[in-house]
Amino acid sequence: MSKHNQFTIDADIRKANTLPSSFYKDKSIFEVIKEKVFLNSWQFVGDVSLLKKTKSAHPFVLLDNFLTEPMLLTRDEEGGIHCLSNVCTHRANLVVLKSGPANKLNCMYHGRRFDLKGNFEFMPEFKDAKDFPRSCDHLYKFPLKQWGALLFAGLNPSFDFQEVIDKMMERVGFLSIGDFSYDKSLSKEYSVDAHWALYCDNYLEGFHVPFVHEALNKVLDYGNYTTEIYEHCNLQIGIADEGTETFDLPPDHVDYGKNVAAYYYWVFPNMMFNFYPWGLSVNIVHPIDINRTKVSFISYVKDPEKLGKGAGNGLDNVELEDEFVVQNVQKGILSSFYKAGRFSPKMEKGVHHFHLLLSRFMNN
């Protein structure tokens, strides 16, 4: 990326400008984001229900039509879970084509075989090859972190995802994340005609809630809406009025005595973890093109009796309201006369944090 396209965000939110409009509408910048941001961070890759038995494998493509990285989850004979490249180290054929039981990983193209940890085991017609096999003949193994049933892979991560998990656990550890169950009926995907970062910008502030989300605004106490900033994630805390469904916080909890209706965690660059009294809504923002994004809502339920109540109610309507606004911003960002904006020091701390991280990753 040329120096002309590098970005500087003032660390002092009171003086800072937002990212310039060129960030959102320059196709070359969109391409650089893949290498600078997404390849150096972590991604949600599913949960342990994808590997219900030992000696099994599950192939998938990470952020298809953007990163388009063929990957593979395996569970070995000891029960260990691994995240591997699904690309054969011989001629780049896909190794595993469907989910299911697997004693070994066998490439159907020329018979190269790996164990469930990705280690090279056998290749026919290679007895005369010199200096073979080498370390590069094993399947590439991605760093993997597990949080409850949730699985995260780092491609070439520049930070430790355990630090993010530990930070979230400070607030939501009392919920016993391991007890949450995936609910397919509550999980949906949305197509948004806007740049992926505009969607994140919108998520990262409660400033718009009174103007855009009439029903949600009746549940949340806008005056007590707060944002906390951490290293590679941040937290928005939704406080509710009396009578609204809230968390039953333990006495030693940092927020004990507060009517907390929701904990909204954002993790750089494109993951949201929305905790409600009923459970968790994981949102993954998936770039497709410079003006097209897929957003996945993946639901994990802890207490079904609390569904349909409080801040975690009507998520579909909230999403459609957000889409309407973000798609209008996408149209406005194309203006020749809009260059950049300013941040509200009180209400846009999360957006400022996002832009700071983007500028740092892009400039490295």
C-alpha positions in Angstrom: 0.0 0.0 0.0 1.4 3.4 -0.9 2.1 6.1 1.7 -0.7 8.1 0.1 -3.2 5.4 1.2 -1.8 5.1 4.8 -4.1 6.2 7.6 -3.5 8.2 10.7 -6.1 8.3 13.5 -5.4 10.6 16.4 -5.3 8.6 19.7 -7.1 11.5 21.4 -10.8 11.1 20.4 -11.5 14.7 21.1 -9.2 15.7 18.2 -9.5 12.7 15.9 -11.1 12.5 12.5 -12.7 9.3 11.3 -11.2 7.2 8.5 -11.4 9.0 5.2 -14.1 8.1 2.7 -11.3 6.6 0.5 -11.0 3.8 2.9 -14.5 2.6 2.1 -14.6 3.2 -1.6 -11.0 2.5 -2.9 -11.0 -1.1 -4.4 -7.2 -1.4 -3.9 -7.5 -0.6 -0.2 -10.3 -3.3 0.1 -7.8 -5.8 -1.3 -5.0 -4.8 1.0 -7.3 -5.3 4.0 -7.2 -9.0 3.3 -3.5 -9.2 3.9 -3.0 -6.5 6.5 -6.1 -7.0 8.7 -7.8 -10.4 8.2 -4.7 -12.6 7.7 -3.2 -11.1 10.9 -6.2 -11.7 13.1 -8.6 -14.4 14.3 -11.8 -15.8 12.9 -14.7 -17.8 14.3 -14.7 -21.2 12.6 -17.6 -23.0 14.2 -18.2 -25.1 17.3 -17.4 -28.5 18.6 -20.8 -29.9 17.4 -19.2 -30.0 13.9 -17.0 -32.9 15.2 -19.4 -35.0 17.2 -17.2 -38.1 17.3 -13.5 -38.8 17.7 -11.7 -39.6 14.4 -13.8 -37.2 12.3 -13.2 -34.3 10.0 -15.1 -31.2 8.8 -14.0 -29.2 5.8 -15.0 -25.5 5.3 -14.0 -22.4 3.4 -13.1 -19.4 5.6 -14.8 -16.2 4.5 -15.6 -17.6 1.1 -15.4 -15.0 -1.8 -13.1 -12.9 0.4 -10.2 -14.8 2.0 -11.5 -18.1 0.4 -9.2 -20.1 2.6 -9.9 -23.9 2.4 -9.6 -25.2 6.0 -10.3 -28.3 8.0 -11.4 -29.2 11.5 -10.4 -32.6 12.8 -10.9 -34.5 16.0 -8.2 -37.1 16.6 -8.4 -40.5 18.4 -7.6 -38.9 21.7 -10.3 -36.3 21.3 -8.0 -33.4 20.4 -9.3 -30.8 18.0 -7.1 -29.4 15.2 -7.5 -26.7 12.6 -5.6 -27.6 9.4 -5.2 -26.4 5.8 -7.4 -28.5 3.6 -4.9 -28.1 0.7 -2.7 -31.1 -0.2 1.0 -30.3 0.0 1.6 -32.2 -3.2 -0.4 -30.5 -5.9 -2.9 -28.4 -3.9 -6.0 -30.6 -4.3 -8.6 -30.4 -1.6 -8.0 -33.2 0.8 -11.4 -33.7 2.5 -14.5 -33.1 0.6 -17.3 -33.8 3.1 -17.8 -34.0 6.8 -17.9 -37.3 8.6 -15.8 -40.1 10.2 -12.1 -40.2 9.2 -9.4 -42.5 10.3 -6.8 -40.8 8.1 -6.8 -37.8 5.7 -6.4 -39.2 2.2 -6.0 -37.0 -0.9 -7.9 -38.7 -3.7 -5.8 -37.1 -6.4 -2.5 -39.0 -6.0 -2.9 -40.9 -2.7 -0.9 -38.6 -0.3 -2.0 -39.5 3.3 -1.9 -37.5 6.5 -2.9 -38.3 10.1 -5.7 -36.4 11.8 -3.2 -34.0 13.2 -2.0 -33.1 9.7 1.3 -35.0 9.8 2.4 -36.5 6.5 2.4 -40.3 6.6 2.7 -41.7 3.1 3.0 -40.9 -0.6 3.1 -43.6 -3.4 5.8 -43.4 -6.1 8.1 -41.1 -4.0 10.7 -43.6 -2.9 13.3 -42.0 -5.2 12.6 -38.4 -4.1 15.5 -36.9 -2.3 15.1 -34.8 0.9 11.6 -36.1 1.3 9.4 -35.6 3.3 10.2 -32.2 4.6 8.3 -30.1 7.2 6.4 -28.4 4.5 4.9 -31.7 3.4 2.7 -31.7 6.5 -0.6 -29.9 6.3 -0.4 -26.4 7.6 -1.7 -26.2 11.2 -3.4 -23.0 12.3 -3.4 -21.8 15.9 -6.7 -22.8 17.5 -8.5 -21.5 20.6 -11.6 -23.0 22.2 -14.0 -21.0 24.4 -16.8 -23.3 25.6 -18.0 -24.9 22.5 -16.8 -22.1 20.2 -13.7 -22.5 18.0 -11.4 -19.7 16.7 -8.5 -20.0 14.3 -5.7 -17.6 13.8 -4.3 -17.4 10.2 -1.1 -15.4 11.0 -2.3 -13.7 14.2 -0.5 -10.8 15.6 -2.1 -11.1 19.0 -3.1 -13.9 21.4 -6.8 -14.7 21.3 -6.7 -16.0 24.9 -6.3 -12.4 26.0 -9.6 -11.6 24.4 -11.3 -14.6 25.9 -9.9 -13.6 29.4 -11.2 -10.1 29.0 -14.7 -11.3 28.1 -14.7 -13.8 30.9 -14.3 -11.0 33.4 -17.9 -10.0 32.7 -19.6 -13.1 31.4 -17.7 -15.9 33.1 -20.5 -16.5 35.5 -22.7 -17.6 32.6 -20.9 -21.0 32.1 -20.4 -20.6 28.4 -20.0 -24.4 28.1 -23.6 -24.9 28.8 -24.9 -22.9 25.8 -26.5 -24.9 23.0 -26.5 -24.0 19.3 -30.0 -23.2 18.0 -30.3 -23.4 14.2 -33.9 -22.1 14.2 -32.7 -18.7 15.7 -29.6 -18.4 13.4 -29.9 -16.4 10.2 -27.8 -14.7 7.5 -28.3 -11.2 6.1 -27.1 -9.6 2.9 -26.1 -5.9 3.4 -25.3 -3.7 0.4 -22.5 -1.8 2.1 -18.8 -2.0 3.0 -18.2 -4.4 5.9 -16.5 -1.7 8.0 -19.5 0.6 7.8 -21.5 -2.2 9.4 -19.0 -2.5 12.2 -18.9 1.3 12.6 -22.7 1.2 13.2 -22.5 -1.6 15.7 -19.8 0.0 17.7 -21.9 2.9 19.1 -25.2 3.3 20.9 -25.4 6.9 19.7 -27.9 5.9 17.0 -30.2 3.9 19.2 -32.8 6.6 20.1 -33.0 7.6 16.4 -33.0 4.3 14.7 -34.3 1.6 17.1 -37.6 2.7 18.7 -38.4 -0.6 20.3 -34.8 -1.2 21.6 -34.6 2.3 23.0 -37.7 1.6 25.2 -35.8 -1.2 26.8 -32.3 0.4 27.2 -31.5 3.4 29.4 -29.6 5.5 26.9 -28.3 7.9 29.6 -26.4 5.0 31.2 -25.1 3.3 28.0 -21.4 2.9 28.4 -18.4 1.7 26.4 -15.2 0.1 27.7 -12.1 -0.1 25.5 -9.5 -3.0 25.7 -6.6 -4.0 23.5 -8.3 -5.9 20.6 -11.9 -5.8 21.7 -14.3 -3.5 23.4 -17.6 -3.7 25.3 -20.8 -1.8 25.2 -23.0 -2.3 28.3 -26.8 -2.0 27.8 -28.5 -0.9 31.1 -32.2 -1.4 31.3 -35.0 0.2 33.3 -36.7 -1.6 36.1 -38.9 -4.4 34.9 -36.9 -5.3 31.9 -35.3 -8.8 31.6 -31.8 -8.4 33.0 -28.9 -10.6 34.2 -29.0 -12.1 37.6 -25.5 -11.1 38.5 -23.5 -12.7 41.4 -22.7 -10.5 44.4 -18.9 -10.4 43.5 -19.6 -9.3 39.9 -18.2 -5.8 39.0 -21.7 -4.8 37.8 -23.6 -6.2 40.7 -26.6 -3.9 41.5 -26.9 -2.7 37.9 -29.8 -3.7 35.6 -27.7 -5.1 32.8 -29.8 -6.1 29.9 -26.9 -6.9 27.4 -23.2 -7.2 27.1 -22.2 -6.3 23.5 -18.6 -7.4 22.8 -16.8 -6.6 19.6 -13.6 -8.4 18.7 -11.3 -7.0 16.0 -11.9 -7.0 13.1 -15.3 -8.5 12.4 -16.8 -10.5 15.3 -19.6 -9.6 17.8 -20.6 -11.5 20.9 -23.9 -10.3 22.2 -24.8 -11.8 25.6 -28.4 -11.6 26.8 -30.1 -13.3 29.7 -31.3 -16.0 27.3 -27.9 -16.7 25.8 -25.5 -15.5 23.1 -25.9 -14.2 19.6 -22.6 -14.4 17.7 -22.4 -12.0 14.7 -19.8 -12.5 12.0 -19.4 -9.7 9.4 -18.2 -11.3 6.2 -16.8 -9.0 3.5 -17.9 -10.0 0.0 -17.1 -7.0 -2.1 -16.4 -3.3 -1.5 -20.1 -2.6 -1.2 -21.5 -6.0 -0.3 -21.4 -7.8 3.1 -22.9 -11.0 4.6 -23.7 -10.9 8.3 -24.3 -14.2 10.1 -26.3 -14.4 13.3 -25.4 -17.6 15.2 -27.5 -18.3 18.3 -26.5 -20.2 21.4 -29.3 -20.6 24.0 -28.8 -21.0 27.8 -32.3 -20.2 29.1 -35.1 -20.8 26.5 -37.7 -19.3 28.9 -36.0 -15.9 28.6 -36.2 -15.8 24.8 -38.4 -13.0 23.4 -37.8 -10.7 26.3 -35.7 -7.6 26.9 -32.8 -6.3 24.8 -32.4 -9.7 23.2 -35.9 -9.6 21.7 -36.7 -8.7 18.1 -33.1 -9.0 16.9 -34.4 -9.5 13.3 -36.1 -6.1 13.4 -33.1 -4.4 14.9 -30.9 -5.9 12.2 -33.2 -4.6 9.4 -33.2 -1.1 11.0 -29.4 -1.2 11.1 -29.2 -2.4 7.5 -31.4 0.5 6.3 -29.1 3.0 7.9 -25.8 1.4 6.9 -27.0 1.1 3.3 -27.8 4.8 3.2 -24.4 5.6 4.6 -22.9 3.4 1.8 -24.6 5.7 -0.7 -23.4 8.8 1.1 -19.8 7.7 1.4 -19.6 7.9 -2.4 -20.1 11.6 -2.3 -17.3 13.7 -3.8 -17.8 16.2 -1.0 -17.6 14.0 2.1 -14.1 13.4 3.2 -14.2 12.4 6.9 -16.2 13.1 10.1 -15.5 13.6 13.8 -16.2 11.3 16.8 -18.5 12.0 19.7 -16.1 11.6 22.7 -18.9 10.2 24.8 -20.8 7.9 22.5 -18.4 6.9 19.7 -15.4 5.4 21.7 -15.9 2.0 20.1 -15.8 3.4 16.6 -12.7 5.4 17.4 -11.1 2.3 18.8 -11.9 0.3 15.6 -10.5 3.0 13.4 -7.3 3.2 15.5 -6.8 -0.6 15.1 -7.5 -0.5 11.4 -5.0 2.3 10.9 -2.3 0.5 12.9 -2.8 -2.8 11.1 -3.0 -1.2 7.7 0.2 0.8 8.3 2.3 -2.1 9.5 
